[in-house]
Amino acid sequence: MSNLVELEKRFENAIEKLELALASNHMERTSESSKEKEQTMMESHDNIDDLLVKIDKLERASKSDANEIDKLVRKLKEIFELVDD
């Protein structure tokens, strides 16, 4: 009978250790998951910043292109006006 009680206590101890190990493992996974989410958010933020910079460059380039097109149109109008005279 005492062997049975001793075996039961060992079994209970083993279950407690297993539960602690599983809880610790779950906490590590949760921590890793939080770190991954934070890293993803930081990368997303960096990507958004990069996109905003690229958009700004494209806007400036398009304004510059529009100005150049306007200059060419004015020159063409001048040329056509000179030809018509």
N, CA, C and O of each residue as an XYZ file, in Angstrom:
340
protein
N       0.817     -1.196      0.000
C       0.000      0.000      0.000
C       0.859      1.257      0.000
O       0.546      2.227     -0.690
N       1.949      1.239      0.780
C       2.817      2.413      0.827
C       3.483      2.652     -0.522
O       3.751      3.798     -0.883
N       3.752      1.596     -1.263
C       4.316      1.750     -2.606
C       3.328      2.469     -3.512
O       3.710      3.284     -4.352
N       2.057      2.153     -3.327
C       1.020      2.790     -4.133
C       0.912      4.278     -3.804
O       0.742      5.097     -4.708
N       1.009      4.640     -2.524
C       0.957      6.035     -2.097
C       2.182      6.777     -2.623
O       2.080      7.903     -3.112
N       3.347      6.127     -2.516
C       4.578      6.740     -3.010
C       4.516      6.936     -4.522
O       4.948      7.971     -5.030
N       3.992      5.969     -5.233
C       3.847      6.073     -6.682
C       2.878      7.205     -7.041
O       3.113      7.940     -8.000
N       1.803      7.345     -6.281
C       0.834      8.405     -6.519
C       1.471      9.775     -6.309
O       1.238     10.689     -7.100
N       2.280      9.932     -5.246
C       2.957     11.208     -5.001
C       3.943     11.525     -6.123
O       4.028     12.666     -6.576
N       4.680     10.521     -6.565
C       5.625     10.745     -7.671
C       4.879     11.159     -8.936
O       5.324     12.028     -9.685
N       3.739     10.519     -9.154
C       2.922     10.860    -10.312
C       2.413     12.304    -10.211
O       2.438     13.041    -11.197
N       1.952     12.705     -9.024
C       1.477     14.070     -8.810
C       2.612     15.074     -9.032
O       2.416     16.112     -9.664
N       3.794     14.758     -8.510
C       4.958     15.643     -8.710
C       5.308     15.769    -10.197
O       5.620     16.854    -10.688
N       5.250     14.651    -10.886
C       5.568     14.667    -12.313
C       4.549     15.524    -13.071
O       4.919     16.277    -13.971
N       3.272     15.410    -12.709
C       2.227     16.204    -13.367
C       2.443     17.683    -13.078
O       2.316     18.510    -13.980
N       2.768     18.032    -11.827
C       3.024     19.433    -11.478
C       4.184     19.996    -12.296
O       4.103     21.107    -12.819
N       5.265     19.219    -12.402
C       6.421     19.676    -13.184
C       6.051     19.842    -14.656
O       6.477     20.790    -15.316
N       5.258     18.912    -15.150
C       4.822     18.993    -16.541
C       3.958     20.233    -16.764
O       4.121     20.935    -17.761
N       3.044     20.499    -15.836
C       2.198     21.690    -15.943
C       3.035     22.963    -15.901
O       2.789     23.895    -16.667
N       4.025     23.006    -15.006
C       4.910     24.175    -14.935
C       5.693     24.355    -16.225
O       5.842     25.472    -16.721
N       6.190     23.251    -16.763
C       6.952     23.329    -18.011
C       6.063     23.815    -19.150
O       6.484     24.640    -19.962
N       4.840     23.306    -19.211
C       3.917     23.734    -20.265
C       3.546     25.207    -20.101
O       3.465     25.942    -21.085
N       3.323     25.632    -18.867
C       2.999     27.041    -18.621
C       4.168     27.926    -19.008
O       3.977     28.985    -19.606
N       5.379     27.497    -18.670
C       6.579     28.266    -19.023
C       6.739     28.324    -20.532
O       7.062     29.379    -21.079
N       6.521     27.229    -21.201
C       6.625     27.169    -22.662
C       5.579     28.074    -23.304
O       5.866     28.770    -24.278
N       4.374     28.062    -22.758
C       3.305     28.917    -23.289
C       3.669     30.393    -23.118
O       3.432     31.200    -24.017
N       4.243     30.742    -21.971
C       4.638     32.131    -21.733
C       5.743     32.542    -22.697
O       5.742     33.671    -23.187
N       6.691     31.640    -22.978
C       7.755     31.942    -23.941
C       7.158     32.168    -25.319
O       7.562     33.088    -26.030
N       6.206     31.341    -25.700
C       5.566     31.498    -27.009
C       4.817     32.816    -27.083
O       4.860     33.513    -28.097
N       4.128     33.152    -25.996
C       3.396     34.413    -25.961
C       4.365     35.569    -26.076
O       4.110     36.534    -26.797
N       5.479     35.473    -25.362
C       6.496     36.524    -25.423
C       7.070     36.630    -26.823
O       7.238     37.733    -27.344
N       7.374     35.488    -27.440
C       7.905     35.494    -28.804
C       6.871     36.073    -29.758
O       7.210     36.834    -30.664
N       5.616     35.713    -29.553
C       4.547     36.212    -30.412
C       4.448     37.724    -30.289
O       4.273     38.416    -31.292
N       4.558     38.244    -29.072
C       4.505     39.695    -28.866
C       5.675     40.372    -29.549
O       5.515     41.421    -30.171
N       6.851     39.775    -29.434
C       8.038     40.346    -30.083
C       7.873     40.338    -31.598
O       8.244     41.298    -32.274
N       7.311     39.244    -32.129
C       7.094     39.158    -33.571
C       6.105     40.220    -34.028
O       6.300     40.857    -35.064
N       5.034     40.410    -33.245
C       4.047     41.424    -33.597
C       4.680     42.811    -33.567
O       4.445     43.633    -34.452
N       5.486     43.057    -32.537
C       6.150     44.361    -32.423
C       7.101     44.578    -33.592
O       7.149     45.666    -34.166
N       7.863     43.535    -33.947
C       8.795     43.623    -35.067
C       8.035     43.881    -36.365
O       8.452     44.706    -37.178
N       6.923     43.180    -36.557
C       6.108     43.369    -37.756
C       5.573     44.790    -37.822
O       5.563     45.407    -38.887
N       5.123     45.312    -36.672
C       4.616     46.676    -36.642
C       5.717     47.671    -36.988
O       5.479     48.630    -37.721
N       6.933     47.446    -36.459
C       8.045     48.343    -36.748
C       8.387     48.286    -38.240
O       8.623     49.317    -38.869
N       8.412     47.065    -38.800
C       8.713     46.926    -40.223
C       7.630     47.600    -41.063
O       7.929     48.250    -42.065
N       6.382     47.445    -40.655
C       5.284     48.084    -41.382
C       5.421     49.594    -41.326
O       5.214     50.288    -42.321
N       5.773     50.095    -40.142
C       5.949     51.540    -39.989
C       7.080     52.030    -40.891
O       6.967     53.066    -41.546
N       8.196     51.247    -40.911
C       9.317     51.618    -41.783
C       8.894     51.600    -43.249
O       9.261     52.485    -44.021
N       8.116     50.580    -43.626
C       7.640     50.484    -45.011
C       6.751     51.665    -45.360
O       6.842     52.208    -46.461
N       5.891     52.067    -44.433
C       5.013     53.210    -44.680
C       5.838     54.470    -44.846
O       5.572     55.280    -45.734
N       6.851     54.642    -43.983
C       7.716     55.813    -44.104
C       8.429     55.825    -45.450
O       8.522     56.866    -46.100
N       8.933     54.663    -45.865
C       9.597     54.571    -47.169
C       8.637     54.929    -48.302
O       8.997     55.652    -49.231
N       7.419     54.416    -48.210
C       6.433     54.723    -49.249
C       6.104     56.211    -49.287
O       5.964     56.788    -50.365
N       5.981     56.835    -48.116
C       5.694     58.268    -48.078
C       6.826     59.076    -48.694
O       6.583     60.059    -49.394
N       8.057     58.666    -48.436
C       9.210     59.355    -49.025
C       9.179     59.197    -50.541
O       9.406     60.161    -51.273
N       8.897     57.987    -51.013
C       8.839     57.748    -52.458
C       7.712     58.548    -53.107
O       7.878     59.100    -54.195
N       6.564     58.606    -52.432
C       5.442     59.390    -52.959
C       5.825     60.857    -53.056
O       5.521     61.520    -54.047
N       6.492     61.362    -52.024
C       6.928     62.761    -52.038
C       7.879     63.026    -53.204
O       7.766     64.043    -53.888
N       8.816     62.099    -53.425
C       9.754     62.257    -54.550
C       9.002     62.245    -55.883
O       9.294     63.042    -56.774
N       8.036     61.337    -56.010
C       7.258     61.266    -57.250
C       6.444     62.531    -57.476
O       6.321     63.006    -58.605
N       5.885     63.078    -56.391
C       5.124     64.321    -56.523
C       6.022     65.463    -56.994
O       5.650     66.241    -57.872
N       7.213     65.548    -56.391
C       8.139     66.607    -56.810
C       8.565     66.408    -58.251
O       8.652     67.367    -59.018
N       8.832     65.162    -58.618
C       9.237     64.880    -59.995
C       8.106     65.208    -60.964
O       8.350     65.747    -62.044
N       6.877     64.887    -60.587
C       5.764     65.174    -61.494
C       5.550     66.680    -61.640
O       5.203     67.150    -62.724
N       5.752     67.443    -60.559
C       5.648     68.904    -60.657
C       6.733     69.448    -61.573
O       6.491     70.332    -62.396
N       7.921     68.908    -61.416
C       9.028     69.339    -62.268
C       8.732     69.001    -63.730
O       8.964     69.817    -64.622
N       8.217     67.792    -63.965
C       7.861     67.382    -65.324
C       6.752     68.277    -65.882
O       6.782     68.662    -67.050
N       5.782     68.599    -65.037
C       4.686     69.468    -65.482
C       5.222     70.837    -65.864
O       4.785     71.415    -66.859
N       6.158     71.360    -65.092
C       6.765     72.652    -65.420
C       7.509     72.585    -66.747
O       7.411     73.501    -67.563
N       8.246     71.512    -66.962
C       8.973     71.345    -68.222
C       7.997     71.237    -69.398
O       8.248     71.807    -70.460
N       6.909     70.526    -69.221
C       5.904     70.397    -70.280
C       5.296     71.763    -70.591
O       5.099     72.116    -71.753
N       5.000     72.530    -69.530
C       4.459     73.876    -69.735
C       5.422     74.739    -70.548
O       5.000     75.467    -71.447
N       6.719     74.657    -70.230
C       7.724     75.430    -70.968
C       7.730     75.029    -72.440
O       7.775     75.885    -73.324
N       7.685     73.727    -72.695
C       7.684     73.250    -74.084
C       6.427     73.694    -74.830
O       6.502     74.071    -75.999
N       5.287     73.651    -74.170
C       4.038     74.094    -74.808
C       4.125     75.574    -75.150
O       3.715     75.987    -76.235
N       4.663     76.383    -74.221
C       4.803     77.816    -74.500
C       5.720     78.052    -75.685
O       5.433     78.887    -76.544
N       6.825     77.317    -75.732
C       7.746     77.472    -76.858
C       7.076     77.072    -78.166
O       7.246     77.738    -79.187
N       6.306     75.972    -78.129
C       5.597     75.551    -79.341
C       4.584     76.601    -79.781
O       4.433     76.857    -80.976
N       3.889     77.210    -78.821
C       2.934     78.272    -79.162
C       3.657     79.445    -79.802
O       3.192     80.015    -80.788
N       4.812     79.800    -79.221
C       5.601     80.904    -79.792
C       6.023     80.574    -81.219
O       5.947     81.417    -82.112
N       6.467     79.345    -81.417
C       6.904     78.938    -82.760
C       5.736     79.013    -83.742
O       5.894     79.536    -84.845
N       4.573     78.500    -83.359
C       3.417     78.531    -84.241
C       2.948     79.965    -84.501
O       2.484     80.288    -85.595
N       3.075     80.809    -83.493
C       2.691     82.220    -83.686
C       3.642     82.891    -84.685
O       3.217     83.685    -85.523
N       4.931     82.561    -84.582
C       5.899     83.129    -85.523
C       5.647     82.625    -86.943
O       5.802     83.376    -87.906
N       5.267     81.376    -87.073
C       5.004     80.806    -88.398
C       3.749     81.436    -89.002
O       3.708     81.712    -90.201
N       2.722     81.666    -88.171
C       1.467     82.248    -88.669
C       1.659     83.695    -89.127
O       0.941     84.164    -90.011
N       2.613     84.396    -88.538
C       2.804     85.810    -88.901
C       3.370     85.928    -90.245
O       3.600     87.039    -90.723
